Structure formats: C-alpha cells, structure tokens
Amino acid sequence: MLKIALILFVVAIVAALLGLGGIADFALWVAGVIAVVAVVLLIIHALTGRTPTV
C-alpha cells in the first residue's frame, strides 16, 4: 500500500515538473490518503497483535 503511495508521489512530482498542476495535485492527494490509511492499518495491526490469515 505504501508502494502505491510512493509511486503516486513520484507521478505528482513528474506532473508538476511538466506543468500539469491539476494532475499533480490530485496524485499527491490520493498518495496522502493511501499513506494515512496504511499508517492507520499498521497501528491497528500493532495494537491487536493479530497475524493476517491468507
């Protein structure tokens, strides 16, 4: 999940360098949301101590 956030962050930087401000803003917003969700899930996992079942 954090890998997707990092990829979108790179996309936002490239779009900003190319002058595509709207795309850069949206990609950065989505990357931020995904990063926050990933951190929240990490905290929940750390507090509950459960192992994922696949």
C-alpha beads as a LAMMPS data file, in Angstrom:
LAMMPS data file: protein, C-alpha beads

54 atoms
53 bonds

1 atom types
1 bond types

-500.0 500.0 xlo xhi
-500.0 500.0 ylo yhi
-500.0 500.0 zlo zhi

Masses

1 110.0

Atoms # bond

1 1 1 0.000 0.000 0.000
2 1 1 2.843 2.363 0.784
3 1 1 4.456 1.371 -2.518
4 1 1 1.401 2.706 -4.363
5 1 1 1.578 5.929 -2.350
6 1 1 5.252 6.368 -3.275
7 1 1 4.523 5.721 -6.952
8 1 1 1.759 8.329 -6.926
9 1 1 4.094 10.763 -5.175
10 1 1 6.634 10.315 -7.993
11 1 1 3.839 10.769 -10.553
12 1 1 2.868 14.008 -8.808
13 1 1 6.436 15.300 -8.936
14 1 1 6.810 14.452 -12.638
15 1 1 3.428 16.013 -13.457
16 1 1 4.375 19.163 -11.567
17 1 1 7.658 19.395 -13.455
18 1 1 5.758 19.075 -16.737
19 1 1 3.363 21.853 -15.734
20 1 1 0.321 19.643 -15.127
21 1 1 -0.728 21.162 -11.821
22 1 1 -4.183 19.600 -11.613
23 1 1 -2.910 16.075 -12.156
24 1 1 -0.052 16.660 -9.719
25 1 1 -2.429 17.950 -7.064
26 1 1 -4.791 15.009 -7.441
27 1 1 -1.986 12.419 -7.426
28 1 1 -0.487 13.988 -4.310
29 1 1 -3.872 13.994 -2.561
30 1 1 -4.502 10.326 -3.400
31 1 1 -0.978 9.398 -2.268
32 1 1 -1.574 11.172 1.038
33 1 1 -4.878 9.393 1.618
34 1 1 -3.339 5.998 0.855
35 1 1 -0.375 6.724 3.153
36 1 1 -2.687 7.710 6.034
37 1 1 -4.804 4.578 5.556
38 1 1 -1.655 2.443 5.534
39 1 1 -0.397 4.004 8.765
40 1 1 -3.784 3.561 10.464
41 1 1 -3.898 -0.087 9.431
42 1 1 -0.337 -0.553 10.702
43 1 1 -1.276 0.929 14.080
44 1 1 -4.385 -1.258 14.327
45 1 1 -2.316 -4.322 13.470
46 1 1 0.312 -3.398 16.069
47 1 1 -2.289 -2.876 18.790
48 1 1 -4.255 -6.058 18.160
49 1 1 -1.241 -8.284 17.509
50 1 1 -3.145 -10.494 15.107
51 1 1 -1.444 -12.219 12.231
52 1 1 -3.087 -11.970 8.809
53 1 1 -4.844 -15.080 7.554
54 1 1 -4.489 -15.747 3.871

Bonds

1 1 1 2
2 1 2 3
3 1 3 4
4 1 4 5
5 1 5 6
6 1 6 7
7 1 7 8
8 1 8 9
9 1 9 10
10 1 10 11
11 1 11 12
12 1 12 13
13 1 13 14
14 1 14 15
15 1 15 16
16 1 16 17
17 1 17 18
18 1 18 19
19 1 19 20
20 1 20 21
21 1 21 22
22 1 22 23
23 1 23 24
24 1 24 25
25 1 25 26
26 1 26 27
27 1 27 28
28 1 28 29
29 1 29 30
30 1 30 31
31 1 31 32
32 1 32 33
33 1 33 34
34 1 34 35
35 1 35 36
36 1 36 37
37 1 37 38
38 1 38 39
39 1 39 40
40 1 40 41
41 1 41 42
42 1 42 43
43 1 43 44
44 1 44 45
45 1 45 46
46 1 46 47
47 1 47 48
48 1 48 49
49 1 49 50
50 1 50 51
51 1 51 52
52 1 52 53
53 1 53 54
